[in-house]
Amino acid sequence: MARRQADEMRNQIVNLLKEIAELSRLKRVILIMDEAHRLTESHFIWLMDIHNQLDRAKISMTEICVGQEELLTRRTFFL
C-alpha cells in the first residue's frame, strides 16, 4: 500500500510539472532545491525517475541543488 501511495504521489508531481511545462513554449521546468545535502539516496532515485518521466514526455527539467559541502560528496557518489 505504501508503495502505491508513493507511486501516486510521484505521478501527481510529474503531472503538475507537465502542466507547468505546457505553459512554456520551451516545455522546460527548472527545479531549485535548497538544503539538498539532506536528500537521501531514495530521494535522488525519485528525482531521477521524475526527470526520466518528463524526458519521455519531451519535457526538459533542470535541477539546481543548493546545500552544504556534503552535497559535493553526494554528487560524486551518483556520477
Buried (B, 14 or more C-beta within 10 A) or exposed (E): EEEEEEEEEBEEBBEEBBEBBEEEEEBEBEEEBEEBBEBEEEEBEBBEBBBEBBEEBEBBBEBEBEBEEEBEEBBEEEE
